[in-house]
């Protein structure tokens, strides 16, 4: 007898419908799974067999064939345990087979019949909503995640017995009900800019970067506060919209990093170690999974000690920094992951800063600087809108009793500037000045004759490239937005040009 159960498989961060066909026929006892399953799918035989027996049901001693259709798509993970077990229960006559294709079923089975959480429940719930299914059945630990999809019946069940009860006596099992506030738990903000002494011009540069979602590079000696400043950037970023929360949670769900959270409501901050590989940063694998650039989506990717990262790793950053997405191609598939993030990097002025030198002799020579900076390619630096020097903190700033400006005050100005940008780009997918293309730069970054002379000097004397020219205009537009001014003035352009300190070394 043949039974069909609807499930789903991940392709990148998107889910696709998978029909789990369970055929149980007379013949020598055998259990075969076909349809490009990986090892964890093939091992479902033992989990399903033990779970059925421990729940009081016989495992049929028949020739059993499991087909996961479409057969051309690779399947991985234990999420097919539940639909396979339901096929066996339908064969035993315990549950009615007519409801098995009205819902999407996902779940890993423990040997005692409990349902354990799986990856991609949110993506599968979005698929169920789009595919007009009656609802989705997921493990209880995935319930809040799937409940983010509004207008969908989500059934978070704890074990196989509850799933059988849902199929046989549906009126006794109700779908979960959560308000949006219950699902979105914002993390407590522990880091604040008021803890940072001095560095007022660096804080200003970070405020401009946050207001326009510009990439920024901090250059300074050890102990100047580069990492301390970078880790406080999320505290001044505007809160995510519900659509952004869905996007970020979808990525973390596909990567298996939700850890029983309902949603990722705070902006991500990722800081990978410099030993990371290009696959770890960009994403990949036999069945591609999101890397750090995608886990930073709608948040911040911070690379500390930038020149210590491998050259190949840094060059792989070009596409996601420029395009806001990254495509991973393998022989069997090609997957695109979102990667719209604010790129923040930090580095020393030279490799041997402070080594064997008295403090007053510790300045790097031009030769040392150029050698160290050459580890980073010019095209990558060109894509960093703001490059600012972070000097040593003066003693008077360390002992000062004057309280620095708080993150809340800076965030208020940043949010006001972002609202101006959202209004400016209404009807497009652009939400910040850094995302403007040539068409938008031409329309919204007009400058007067004096401003043209400033940029001409920057191109001829400082060697600005065409990309640096465009990015300076975008930064100047953000500075004008922070000042609540409609037109870009020469003062705004001058400040933007000052934020390109690295250009003189290239």
DRENDO-1510 file (C-alpha; in Angstrom, 1 decimal, always signed):
<recs>
REC; n; res; u; v; w
REC; 1; UNK; +0.0; +0.0; +0.0 .
REC; 2; UNK; +1.2; +3.5; -0.8 .
REC; 3; UNK; +0.8; +6.5; +1.5 .
REC; 4; UNK; +1.8; +10.1; +0.8 .
REC; 5; UNK; +2.7; +12.7; +3.4 .
REC; 6; UNK; +3.7; +16.3; +2.7 .
REC; 7; UNK; +6.9; +17.6; +4.2 .
REC; 8; UNK; +9.6; +20.2; +3.3 .
REC; 9; UNK; +13.3; +20.4; +2.6 .
REC; 10; UNK; +15.6; +23.4; +2.8 .
REC; 11; UNK; +17.4; +24.8; -0.3 .
REC; 12; UNK; +19.6; +27.5; +1.2 .
REC; 13; UNK; +17.2; +29.4; +3.5 .
REC; 14; UNK; +14.1; +28.7; +1.4 .
REC; 15; UNK; +11.9; +25.6; +1.8 .
REC; 16; UNK; +10.6; +23.4; -1.0 .
REC; 17; UNK; +7.7; +20.9; -0.8 .
REC; 18; UNK; +8.8; +17.3; -0.5 .
REC; 19; UNK; +6.3; +14.4; -0.9 .
REC; 20; UNK; +7.3; +11.5; +1.4 .
REC; 21; UNK; +5.9; +8.4; -0.3 .
REC; 22; UNK; +5.8; +5.3; +1.9 .
REC; 23; UNK; +5.2; +2.1; +0.0 .
REC; 24; UNK; +4.7; -1.1; +2.2 .
REC; 25; UNK; +4.3; -4.3; +0.2 .
REC; 26; UNK; +4.7; -8.1; +0.7 .
REC; 27; UNK; +8.1; -9.5; +0.2 .
REC; 28; UNK; +11.4; -10.0; +2.0 .
REC; 29; UNK; +11.8; -7.5; +4.9 .
REC; 30; UNK; +13.7; -4.6; +3.6 .
REC; 31; UNK; +13.9; -0.8; +4.2 .
REC; 32; UNK; +15.1; +1.4; +1.3 .
REC; 33; UNK; +15.1; +5.2; +1.2 .
REC; 34; UNK; +15.5; +6.8; -2.3 .
REC; 35; UNK; +15.4; +10.4; -3.5 .
REC; 36; UNK; +19.0; +11.7; -2.8 .
REC; 37; UNK; +18.9; +11.3; +1.0 .
REC; 38; UNK; +21.9; +12.0; +3.1 .
REC; 39; UNK; +23.2; +9.7; +5.9 .
REC; 40; UNK; +20.9; +11.3; +8.5 .
REC; 41; UNK; +17.8; +10.6; +6.4 .
REC; 42; UNK; +18.8; +7.0; +5.7 .
REC; 43; UNK; +19.3; +6.5; +9.5 .
REC; 44; UNK; +15.7; +7.4; +10.1 .
REC; 45; UNK; +14.8; +3.7; +9.7 .
REC; 46; UNK; +16.3; +3.0; +13.2 .
REC; 47; UNK; +14.7; +6.0; +14.9 .
REC; 48; UNK; +11.3; +5.4; +13.4 .
REC; 49; UNK; +11.4; +1.7; +14.2 .
REC; 50; UNK; +12.4; +2.3; +17.9 .
REC; 51; UNK; +9.9; +5.2; +18.3 .
REC; 52; UNK; +7.0; +3.1; +17.0 .
REC; 53; UNK; +7.8; +0.1; +19.2 .
REC; 54; UNK; +8.2; +2.3; +22.3 .
REC; 55; UNK; +4.9; +3.9; +21.6 .
REC; 56; UNK; +3.2; +0.4; +21.5 .
REC; 57; UNK; +3.0; -0.2; +17.7 .
REC; 58; UNK; +4.5; -2.9; +15.6 .
REC; 59; UNK; +7.0; -2.2; +12.9 .
REC; 60; UNK; +5.8; -4.0; +9.8 .
REC; 61; UNK; +8.0; -6.8; +8.6 .
REC; 62; UNK; +7.5; -6.0; +4.9 .
REC; 63; UNK; +9.4; -4.6; +2.0 .
REC; 64; UNK; +9.3; -0.9; +2.7 .
REC; 65; UNK; +10.3; +1.8; +0.1 .
REC; 66; UNK; +10.5; +5.4; +1.1 .
REC; 67; UNK; +10.7; +7.9; -1.8 .
REC; 68; UNK; +11.4; +11.6; -1.2 .
REC; 69; UNK; +10.1; +13.5; -4.2 .
REC; 70; UNK; +11.3; +15.3; -6.2 .
REC; 71; UNK; +14.2; +12.9; -6.6 .
REC; 72; UNK; +16.5; +15.5; -8.2 .
REC; 73; UNK; +16.8; +17.6; -5.0 .
REC; 74; UNK; +19.2; +16.6; -2.2 .
REC; 75; UNK; +17.6; +16.0; +1.2 .
REC; 76; UNK; +19.4; +16.3; +4.5 .
REC; 77; UNK; +18.5; +16.2; +8.2 .
REC; 78; UNK; +16.2; +14.2; +10.4 .
REC; 79; UNK; +13.0; +16.3; +9.8 .
REC; 80; UNK; +11.5; +13.5; +7.7 .
REC; 81; UNK; +11.3; +11.1; +10.7 .
REC; 82; UNK; +7.8; +12.2; +11.5 .
REC; 83; UNK; +6.3; +11.9; +8.0 .
REC; 84; UNK; +7.9; +8.5; +7.6 .
REC; 85; UNK; +6.5; +7.3; +10.9 .
REC; 86; UNK; +3.0; +8.6; +9.9 .
REC; 87; UNK; +3.2; +6.5; +6.7 .
REC; 88; UNK; +3.7; +3.4; +8.8 .
REC; 89; UNK; +0.9; +4.4; +11.2 .
REC; 90; UNK; -1.5; +4.9; +8.3 .
REC; 91; UNK; -0.5; +1.4; +7.0 .
REC; 92; UNK; -1.4; +0.0; +10.5 .
REC; 93; UNK; -4.8; +1.8; +10.3 .
REC; 94; UNK; -4.1; +3.9; +13.4 .
REC; 95; UNK; -4.6; +7.3; +11.6 .
REC; 96; UNK; -6.7; +8.3; +8.6 .
REC; 97; UNK; -4.5; +8.8; +5.5 .
REC; 98; UNK; -6.7; +11.5; +3.9 .
REC; 99; UNK; -5.3; +14.4; +6.1 .
REC; 100; UNK; -1.6; +13.6; +5.6 .
REC; 101; UNK; -1.4; +15.9; +2.6 .
REC; 102; UNK; -3.4; +18.8; +4.0 .
REC; 103; UNK; -0.6; +19.8; +6.4 .
REC; 104; UNK; +3.2; +20.0; +6.3 .
REC; 105; UNK; +4.8; +17.7; +8.8 .
REC; 106; UNK; +8.3; +18.1; +10.2 .
REC; 107; UNK; +10.1; +16.6; +13.2 .
REC; 108; UNK; +13.0; +14.5; +14.4 .
REC; 109; UNK; +11.9; +11.4; +16.4 .
REC; 110; UNK; +13.6; +10.5; +19.7 .
REC; 111; UNK; +13.6; +6.7; +20.4 .
REC; 112; UNK; +10.8; +7.2; +22.9 .
REC; 113; UNK; +8.6; +9.0; +20.4 .
REC; 114; UNK; +9.3; +12.6; +21.4 .
REC; 115; UNK; +9.6; +15.3; +18.7 .
REC; 116; UNK; +12.9; +17.1; +18.7 .
REC; 117; UNK; +13.5; +20.5; +17.0 .
REC; 118; UNK; +14.6; +20.7; +13.4 .
REC; 119; UNK; +16.2; +23.4; +11.2 .
REC; 120; UNK; +14.1; +25.6; +8.9 .
REC; 121; UNK; +10.8; +25.5; +10.6 .
REC; 122; UNK; +10.1; +29.2; +9.8 .
REC; 123; UNK; +11.0; +28.7; +6.1 .
REC; 124; UNK; +8.6; +25.7; +6.0 .
REC; 125; UNK; +5.9; +27.7; +7.7 .
REC; 126; UNK; +6.3; +30.4; +5.1 .
REC; 127; UNK; +6.0; +27.7; +2.4 .
REC; 128; UNK; +2.8; +26.3; +4.1 .
REC; 129; UNK; +1.3; +29.8; +4.0 .
REC; 130; UNK; +2.3; +30.4; +0.4 .
REC; 131; UNK; +1.1; +26.9; -0.7 .
REC; 132; UNK; -2.3; +27.3; +0.8 .
REC; 133; UNK; -1.9; +24.3; +3.2 .
REC; 134; UNK; -4.3; +24.1; +6.2 .
REC; 135; UNK; -1.3; +24.4; +8.5 .
REC; 136; UNK; +2.0; +23.0; +9.7 .
REC; 137; UNK; +2.8; +20.4; +12.4 .
REC; 138; UNK; +6.2; +21.0; +14.0 .
REC; 139; UNK; +8.0; +20.0; +17.3 .
REC; 140; UNK; +6.9; +22.1; +20.3 .
REC; 141; UNK; +10.4; +23.7; +20.4 .
REC; 142; UNK; +9.8; +25.1; +16.9 .
REC; 143; UNK; +6.3; +26.4; +17.7 .
REC; 144; UNK; +7.2; +30.1; +18.4 .
REC; 145; UNK; +9.5; +30.2; +15.3 .
REC; 146; UNK; +6.7; +28.9; +13.0 .
REC; 147; UNK; +4.1; +31.2; +14.7 .
REC; 148; UNK; +5.9; +34.2; +13.3 .
REC; 149; UNK; +4.0; +33.5; +10.1 .
REC; 150; UNK; +0.7; +35.3; +10.7 .
REC; 151; UNK; -2.5; +33.8; +9.4 .
REC; 152; UNK; -1.2; +30.2; +9.5 .
REC; 153; UNK; -2.4; +27.4; +11.8 .
REC; 154; UNK; +0.7; +26.2; +13.6 .
REC; 155; UNK; +0.6; +23.0; +15.8 .
REC; 156; UNK; +3.6; +22.6; +18.1 .
REC; 157; UNK; +3.4; +19.0; +19.4 .
REC; 158; UNK; +5.6; +17.2; +21.9 .
REC; 159; UNK; +5.5; +13.6; +20.8 .
REC; 160; UNK; +4.1; +11.1; +18.3 .
REC; 161; UNK; +1.1; +10.3; +20.4 .
REC; 162; UNK; +0.0; +13.9; +20.2 .
REC; 163; UNK; +0.4; +13.9; +16.4 .
REC; 164; UNK; -1.8; +10.8; +16.2 .
REC; 165; UNK; -4.4; +12.5; +18.4 .
REC; 166; UNK; -4.3; +15.6; +16.2 .
REC; 167; UNK; -5.0; +13.4; +13.1 .
REC; 168; UNK; -7.7; +11.3; +14.7 .
REC; 169; UNK; -9.5; +13.8; +17.1 .
REC; 170; UNK; -8.6; +17.2; +15.6 .
REC; 171; UNK; -11.0; +19.1; +17.8 .
REC; 172; UNK; -9.0; +18.3; +20.9 .
REC; 173; UNK; -5.7; +19.8; +19.6 .
REC; 174; UNK; -5.8; +23.6; +18.9 .
REC; 175; UNK; -3.3; +25.7; +17.0 .
REC; 176; UNK; -1.0; +27.9; +19.0 .
REC; 177; UNK; -1.9; +31.6; +19.5 .
REC; 178; UNK; +0.8; +34.2; +20.2 .
REC; 179; UNK; +0.8; +38.0; +19.9 .
REC; 180; UNK; +3.6; +39.7; +18.1 .
REC; 181; UNK; +4.9; +41.1; +21.4 .
REC; 182; UNK; +5.1; +37.6; +22.9 .
REC; 183; UNK; +7.2; +36.4; +19.9 .
REC; 184; UNK; +9.6; +39.3; +19.7 .
REC; 185; UNK; +11.8; +39.5; +22.8 .
REC; 186; UNK; +14.4; +42.2; +22.5 .
REC; 187; UNK; +17.7; +41.6; +24.2 .
REC; 188; UNK; +18.8; +43.9; +27.0 .
REC; 189; UNK; +21.3; +46.5; +25.7 .
REC; 190; UNK; +24.3; +46.2; +28.0 .
REC; 191; UNK; +26.9; +48.2; +26.0 .
REC; 192; UNK; +26.6; +51.9; +25.8 .
REC; 193; UNK; +28.7; +54.7; +24.2 .
REC; 194; UNK; +28.7; +56.6; +27.5 .
REC; 195; UNK; +31.2; +54.0; +28.8 .
REC; 196; UNK; +33.8; +55.2; +26.1 .
REC; 197; UNK; +36.1; +58.0; +27.2 .
REC; 198; UNK; +37.2; +60.6; +24.6 .
REC; 199; UNK; +37.3; +59.6; +20.9 .
REC; 200; UNK; +34.6; +62.1; +20.1 .
REC; 201; UNK; +35.5; +62.3; +16.3 .
REC; 202; UNK; +35.4; +58.5; +16.1 .
REC; 203; UNK; +32.0; +58.4; +17.8 .
REC; 204; UNK; +30.8; +61.0; +15.2 .
REC; 205; UNK; +32.1; +58.8; +12.4 .
REC; 206; UNK; +30.3; +55.8; +13.8 .
REC; 207; UNK; +27.1; +57.9; +14.1 .
REC; 208; UNK; +27.4; +58.8; +10.4 .
REC; 209; UNK; +28.1; +55.2; +9.5 .
REC; 210; UNK; +25.1; +53.9; +11.5 .
REC; 211; UNK; +22.8; +56.7; +10.1 .
REC; 212; UNK; +23.5; +55.7; +6.5 .
REC; 213; UNK; +24.5; +52.0; +7.0 .
REC; 214; UNK; +28.0; +52.8; +5.7 .
REC; 215; UNK; +30.9; +50.4; +6.0 .
REC; 216; UNK; +33.7; +51.7; +8.3 .
REC; 217; UNK; +37.3; +51.0; +9.1 .
REC; 218; UNK; +38.9; +51.9; +12.4 .
REC; 219; UNK; +42.7; +52.3; +12.4 .
REC; 220; UNK; +44.7; +52.8; +15.6 .
REC; 221; UNK; +47.2; +51.4; +18.1 .
REC; 222; UNK; +46.3; +48.6; +20.5 .
REC; 223; UNK; +44.3; +49.9; +23.5 .
REC; 224; UNK; +42.8; +52.9; +21.7 .
REC; 225; UNK; +39.3; +51.4; +22.0 .
REC; 226; UNK; +38.6; +50.2; +18.4 .
REC; 227; UNK; +36.9; +46.9; +19.5 .
REC; 228; UNK; +35.1; +48.6; +22.4 .
REC; 229; UNK; +33.7; +51.2; +20.0 .
REC; 230; UNK; +32.7; +48.6; +17.3 .
REC; 231; UNK; +30.9; +46.4; +19.8 .
REC; 232; UNK; +28.6; +49.3; +20.7 .
REC; 233; UNK; +27.4; +50.0; +17.2 .
REC; 234; UNK; +24.3; +47.8; +17.6 .
REC; 235; UNK; +23.2; +50.1; +20.5 .
REC; 236; UNK; +22.8; +53.0; +18.1 .
REC; 237; UNK; +21.2; +51.2; +15.2 .
REC; 238; UNK; +17.4; +51.6; +14.6 .
REC; 239; UNK; +15.2; +48.6; +15.7 .
REC; 240; UNK; +14.4; +46.1; +13.0 .
REC; 241; UNK; +11.1; +46.1; +11.3 .
REC; 242; UNK; +9.0; +42.9; +11.5 .
REC; 243; UNK; +9.9; +42.0; +7.9 .
REC; 244; UNK; +13.6; +42.3; +8.8 .
REC; 245; UNK; +13.1; +40.1; +11.9 .
REC; 246; UNK; +11.5; +37.4; +9.7 .
REC; 247; UNK; +14.5; +37.6; +7.2 .
REC; 248; UNK; +17.1; +37.3; +10.0 .
REC; 249; UNK; +15.3; +34.6; +11.9 .
REC; 250; UNK; +14.9; +32.6; +8.6 .
REC; 251; UNK; +18.7; +32.6; +8.2 .
REC; 252; UNK; +19.4; +31.6; +11.8 .
REC; 253; UNK; +16.7; +28.9; +11.6 .
REC; 254; UNK; +18.3; +27.4; +8.4 .
REC; 255; UNK; +21.7; +27.5; +10.2 .
REC; 256; UNK; +20.3; +25.7; +13.3 .
REC; 257; UNK; +21.3; +28.6; +15.6 .
REC; 258; UNK; +17.9; +29.7; +17.0 .
REC; 259; UNK; +18.3; +27.6; +20.2 .
REC; 260; UNK; +14.6; +27.6; +21.1 .
REC; 261; UNK; +14.2; +31.3; +20.5 .
REC; 262; UNK; +11.1; +32.4; +18.9 .
REC; 263; UNK; +12.8; +35.1; +16.8 .
REC; 264; UNK; +16.0; +37.1; +16.5 .
REC; 265; UNK; +14.6; +40.5; +17.4 .
REC; 266; UNK; +17.9; +42.4; +18.0 .
REC; 267; UNK; +20.3; +43.3; +15.2 .
REC; 268; UNK; +23.0; +40.6; +14.8 .
REC; 269; UNK; +26.6; +41.4; +15.6 .
REC; 270; UNK; +29.0; +38.8; +14.3 .
REC; 271; UNK; +32.8; +38.9; +15.0 .
REC; 272; UNK; +34.5; +35.9; +13.4 .
REC; 273; UNK; +38.1; +35.0; +14.3 .
REC; 274; UNK; +40.8; +35.8; +11.7 .
REC; 275; UNK; +41.5; +32.1; +11.2 .
REC; 276; UNK; +38.0; +31.7; +9.5 .
REC; 277; UNK; +38.0; +30.1; +6.0 .
REC; 278; UNK; +36.3; +31.6; +3.0 .
REC; 279; UNK; +33.5; +29.0; +3.3 .
REC; 280; UNK; +33.0; +29.8; +6.9 .
REC; 281; UNK; +32.7; +33.5; +6.0 .
REC; 282; UNK; +30.7; +33.3; +2.7 .
REC; 283; UNK; +28.8; +30.0; +3.2 .
REC; 284; UNK; +29.1; +26.6; +1.5 .
REC; 285; UNK; +29.2; +22.9; +2.0 .
REC; 286; UNK; +27.9; +20.0; -0.1 .
REC; 287; UNK; +24.4; +21.3; +0.7 .
REC; 288; UNK; +25.2; +25.1; +1.1 .
REC; 289; UNK; +24.6; +26.7; +4.4 .
REC; 290; UNK; +24.8; +30.3; +5.4 .
REC; 291; UNK; +28.2; +31.8; +6.5 .
REC; 292; UNK; +29.0; +34.7; +8.7 .
REC; 293; UNK; +28.1; +37.3; +6.1 .
REC; 294; UNK; +24.5; +35.9; +6.0 .
REC; 295; UNK; +24.4; +35.5; +9.8 .
REC; 296; UNK; +25.2; +39.3; +9.9 .
REC; 297; UNK; +22.2; +40.1; +7.6 .
REC; 298; UNK; +20.5; +43.4; +8.7 .
REC; 299; UNK; +23.2; +43.7; +11.4 .
REC; 300; UNK; +26.9; +44.2; +11.8 .
REC; 301; UNK; +29.9; +42.1; +10.6 .
REC; 302; UNK; +33.0; +43.1; +12.5 .
REC; 303; UNK; +36.4; +41.9; +11.4 .
REC; 304; UNK; +39.0; +42.7; +14.1 .
REC; 305; UNK; +42.7; +42.9; +13.0 .
REC; 306; UNK; +41.6; +43.0; +9.3 .
REC; 307; UNK; +45.1; +42.4; +7.7 .
REC; 308; UNK; +45.4; +39.1; +9.7 .
REC; 309; UNK; +42.5; +37.6; +7.7 .
REC; 310; UNK; +43.6; +35.5; +4.7 .
REC; 311; UNK; +43.8; +37.4; +1.4 .
REC; 312; UNK; +41.4; +34.9; -0.2 .
REC; 313; UNK; +38.9; +35.4; +2.6 .
REC; 314; UNK; +38.9; +39.2; +2.3 .
REC; 315; UNK; +38.6; +39.1; -1.5 .
REC; 316; UNK; +35.5; +36.9; -1.1 .
REC; 317; UNK; +33.9; +39.8; +0.8 .
REC; 318; UNK; +33.7; +41.9; -2.4 .
REC; 319; UNK; +30.4; +40.5; -3.7 .
REC; 320; UNK; +28.4; +40.5; -0.5 .
REC; 321; UNK; +29.6; +44.0; +0.5 .
REC; 322; UNK; +28.7; +45.4; -2.9 .
REC; 323; UNK; +25.5; +43.4; -3.8 .
REC; 324; UNK; +23.9; +42.6; -0.4 .
REC; 325; UNK; +23.7; +38.9; -1.3 .
REC; 326; UNK; +26.0; +36.1; -1.9 .
REC; 327; UNK; +25.6; +33.2; -4.4 .
REC; 328; UNK; +27.1; +29.8; -3.5 .
REC; 329; UNK; +27.3; +27.4; -6.5 .
REC; 330; UNK; +27.8; +23.7; -6.2 .
REC; 331; UNK; +27.6; +20.9; -8.8 .
REC; 332; UNK; +24.1; +20.0; -7.7 .
REC; 333; UNK; +22.7; +23.4; -6.9 .
REC; 334; UNK; +23.2; +27.2; -6.8 .
REC; 335; UNK; +21.9; +29.0; -3.7 .
REC; 336; UNK; +21.7; +32.7; -2.9 .
REC; 337; UNK; +21.8; +33.9; +0.7 .
REC; 338; UNK; +21.0; +37.5; +1.8 .
REC; 339; UNK; +23.9; +39.5; +3.2 .
REC; 340; UNK; +22.9; +43.1; +3.6 .
REC; 341; UNK; +25.1; +44.1; +6.5 .
REC; 342; UNK; +27.1; +47.0; +7.9 .
REC; 343; UNK; +30.8; +46.0; +7.5 .
REC; 344; UNK; +33.0; +47.2; +10.3 .
REC; 345; UNK; +36.7; +46.5; +10.5 .
REC; 346; UNK; +39.6; +47.4; +12.8 .
REC; 347; UNK; +43.3; +47.3; +12.4 .
REC; 348; UNK; +46.6; +48.6; +13.8 .
REC; 349; UNK; +48.6; +51.3; +11.9 .
REC; 350; UNK; +51.4; +48.8; +11.3 .
REC; 351; UNK; +52.3; +45.2; +12.2 .
REC; 352; UNK; +55.0; +46.0; +14.8 .
REC; 353; UNK; +53.4; +48.9; +16.6 .
REC; 354; UNK; +54.8; +49.3; +20.1 .
REC; 355; UNK; +57.1; +46.3; +19.8 .
REC; 356; UNK; +60.4; +47.1; +21.5 .
REC; 357; UNK; +59.8; +50.8; +21.4 .
REC; 358; UNK; +59.3; +53.5; +24.0 .
REC; 359; UNK; +55.8; +55.0; +23.8 .
REC; 360; UNK; +57.0; +58.3; +22.4 .
REC; 361; UNK; +58.9; +56.4; +19.6 .
REC; 362; UNK; +56.0; +54.2; +18.8 .
REC; 363; UNK; +54.8; +56.0; +15.6 .
REC; 364; UNK; +54.9; +53.8; +12.5 .
REC; 365; UNK; +57.0; +54.9; +9.6 .
REC; 366; UNK; +55.3; +55.5; +6.2 .
REC; 367; UNK; +57.1; +52.4; +4.9 .
REC; 368; UNK; +55.8; +50.2; +7.7 .
REC; 369; UNK; +52.3; +51.6; +7.2 .
REC; 370; UNK; +52.3; +51.0; +3.4 .
REC; 371; UNK; +53.7; +47.4; +3.9 .
REC; 372; UNK; +51.0; +46.6; +6.4 .
REC; 373; UNK; +48.1; +48.2; +4.4 .
REC; 374; UNK; +49.2; +46.3; +1.3 .
REC; 375; UNK; +47.8; +43.1; +2.9 .
REC; 376; UNK; +44.3; +44.6; +2.1 .
REC; 377; UNK; +43.5; +45.0; -1.6 .
REC; 378; UNK; +42.7; +48.5; -2.9 .
REC; 379; UNK; +39.3; +47.3; -4.4 .
REC; 380; UNK; +38.1; +46.1; -0.9 .
REC; 381; UNK; +39.2; +49.4; +0.8 .
REC; 382; UNK; +37.4; +51.3; -2.0 .
REC; 383; UNK; +34.2; +49.6; -0.8 .
REC; 384; UNK; +34.7; +50.9; +2.8 .
REC; 385; UNK; +32.9; +54.3; +2.9 .
REC; 386; UNK; +34.5; +55.7; +6.1 .
REC; 387; UNK; +38.1; +55.1; +7.1 .
REC; 388; UNK; +39.0; +56.9; +10.4 .
REC; 389; UNK; +42.0; +57.1; +12.7 .
REC; 390; UNK; +41.5; +56.1; +16.3 .
REC; 391; UNK; +44.3; +57.8; +18.4 .
REC; 392; UNK; +45.4; +56.8; +21.9 .
REC; 393; UNK; +43.1; +58.0; +24.6 .
REC; 394; UNK; +44.6; +60.9; +26.5 .
REC; 395; UNK; +45.0; +60.7; +30.3 .
REC; 396; UNK; +42.7; +63.7; +30.8 .
REC; 397; UNK; +40.0; +61.8; +29.0 .
REC; 398; UNK; +40.5; +58.6; +31.0 .
REC; 399; UNK; +40.2; +60.5; +34.4 .
REC; 400; UNK; +37.5; +62.9; +33.2 .
REC; 401; UNK; +34.3; +63.0; +35.3 .
REC; 402; UNK; +32.3; +64.4; +32.4 .
REC; 403; UNK; +29.9; +61.7; +31.3 .
REC; 404; UNK; +30.0; +60.9; +27.6 .
REC; 405; UNK; +26.9; +61.0; +25.4 .
REC; 406; UNK; +24.7; +57.9; +25.7 .
REC; 407; UNK; +23.8; +55.5; +23.0 .
REC; 408; UNK; +20.2; +56.4; +23.4 .
REC; 409; UNK; +20.9; +60.0; +22.5 .
REC; 410; UNK; +22.9; +59.0; +19.4 .
REC; 411; UNK; +20.3; +56.4; +18.4 .
REC; 412; UNK; +17.6; +59.1; +18.4 .
REC; 413; UNK; +19.5; +61.1; +15.8 .
REC; 414; UNK; +20.3; +58.0; +13.8 .
REC; 415; UNK; +16.6; +57.0; +13.7 .
REC; 416; UNK; +15.6; +60.4; +12.6 .
REC; 417; UNK; +18.1; +60.3; +9.7 .
REC; 418; UNK; +16.9; +56.8; +8.8 .
REC; 419; UNK; +13.2; +58.0; +8.7 .
REC; 420; UNK; +14.3; +60.7; +6.2 .
REC; 421; UNK; +15.9; +58.1; +4.1 .
REC; 422; UNK; +12.9; +55.7; +4.2 .
REC; 423; UNK; +10.7; +58.6; +3.0 .
REC; 424; UNK; +13.2; +59.4; +0.3 .
REC; 425; UNK; +13.3; +55.9; -1.1 .
REC; 426; UNK; +9.7; +55.0; -0.6 .
REC; 427; UNK; +8.5; +52.4; -3.1 .
REC; 428; UNK; +12.0; +50.9; -3.5 .
REC; 429; UNK; +14.0; +48.2; -1.7 .
REC; 430; UNK; +16.5; +50.8; -0.6 .
REC; 431; UNK; +16.3; +51.8; +3.1 .
REC; 432; UNK; +19.7; +53.6; +3.6 .
REC; 433; UNK; +21.9; +56.0; +1.7 .
REC; 434; UNK; +24.7; +53.4; +1.4 .
REC; 435; UNK; +22.5; +51.3; -0.8 .
REC; 436; UNK; +22.0; +54.0; -3.4 .
REC; 437; UNK; +22.8; +53.2; -7.0 .
REC; 438; UNK; +24.1; +55.6; -9.7 .
REC; 439; UNK; +20.5; +56.7; -10.5 .
REC; 440; UNK; +19.7; +57.6; -6.9 .
REC; 441; UNK; +23.1; +59.3; -6.4 .
REC; 442; UNK; +22.4; +61.5; -9.4 .
REC; 443; UNK; +18.9; +62.3; -8.2 .
REC; 444; UNK; +19.6; +62.9; -4.4 .
REC; 445; UNK; +23.2; +63.9; -4.1 .
REC; 446; UNK; +23.3; +67.1; -6.1 .
REC; 447; UNK; +26.1; +69.6; -5.2 .
REC; 448; UNK; +26.9; +73.2; -6.1 .
REC; 449; UNK; +30.0; +74.5; -7.9 .
REC; 450; UNK; +32.0; +74.8; -4.6 .
REC; 451; UNK; +31.3; +71.2; -3.8 .
REC; 452; UNK; +32.4; +70.2; -7.3 .
REC; 453; UNK; +35.7; +71.9; -6.7 .
REC; 454; UNK; +36.2; +70.0; -3.4 .
REC; 455; UNK; +35.6; +66.7; -5.1 .
REC; 456; UNK; +37.8; +67.6; -8.0 .
REC; 457; UNK; +40.7; +68.3; -5.6 .
REC; 458; UNK; +40.0; +64.9; -3.9 .
REC; 459; UNK; +40.2; +63.0; -7.2 .
REC; 460; UNK; +43.3; +64.8; -8.5 .
REC; 461; UNK; +45.3; +65.2; -5.3 .
REC; 462; UNK; +44.1; +62.3; -3.2 .
REC; 463; UNK; +43.6; +59.9; -6.0 .
REC; 464; UNK; +39.9; +59.1; -5.4 .
REC; 465; UNK; +38.6; +56.5; -7.7 .
REC; 466; UNK; +35.2; +56.8; -9.3 .
REC; 467; UNK; +33.8; +54.5; -6.6 .
REC; 468; UNK; +35.4; +56.6; -3.8 .
REC; 469; UNK; +33.8; +59.7; -5.5 .
REC; 470; UNK; +30.3; +58.1; -5.4 .
REC; 471; UNK; +30.8; +56.9; -1.8 .
REC; 472; UNK; +31.9; +60.3; -0.6 .
REC; 473; UNK; +28.7; +61.7; -2.1 .
REC; 474; UNK; +26.6; +59.1; -0.2 .
REC; 475; UNK; +28.4; +59.8; +3.1 .
REC; 476; UNK; +27.8; +63.6; +2.5 .
REC; 477; UNK; +24.1; +62.9; +1.9 .
REC; 478; UNK; +24.0; +61.1; +5.3 .
REC; 479; UNK; +25.8; +63.9; +7.1 .
REC; 480; UNK; +23.2; +66.3; +5.6 .
REC; 481; UNK; +20.4; +64.1; +6.8 .
REC; 482; UNK; +21.8; +64.1; +10.3 .
REC; 483; UNK; +21.8; +67.9; +10.1 .
REC; 484; UNK; +18.2; +67.7; +8.8 .
REC; 485; UNK; +19.2; +69.7; +5.7 .
REC; 486; UNK; +17.8; +69.1; +2.2 .
REC; 487; UNK; +20.9; +70.1; +0.2 .
REC; 488; UNK; +24.5; +68.9; +0.5 .
REC; 489; UNK; +26.8; +71.8; +1.5 .
REC; 490; UNK; +30.6; +72.1; +1.1 .
REC; 491; UNK; +30.9; +71.5; +4.8 .
REC; 492; UNK; +29.1; +68.1; +4.5 .
REC; 493; UNK; +31.4; +67.2; +1.6 .
REC; 494; UNK; +34.5; +68.3; +3.5 .
REC; 495; UNK; +33.6; +66.0; +6.4 .
REC; 496; UNK; +32.9; +63.1; +4.1 .
REC; 497; UNK; +36.3; +63.6; +2.3 .
REC; 498; UNK; +38.1; +63.5; +5.7 .
REC; 499; UNK; +36.7; +60.1; +6.3 .
REC; 500; UNK; +38.8; +58.6; +3.4 .
REC; 501; UNK; +42.2; +58.6; +5.1 .
REC; 502; UNK; +43.4; +55.4; +3.5 .
REC; 503; UNK; +43.2; +56.7; -0.1 .
REC; 504; UNK; +46.5; +58.5; +0.2 .
REC; 505; UNK; +48.3; +55.2; +0.7 .
REC; 506; UNK; +47.0; +53.8; -2.6 .
</recs>
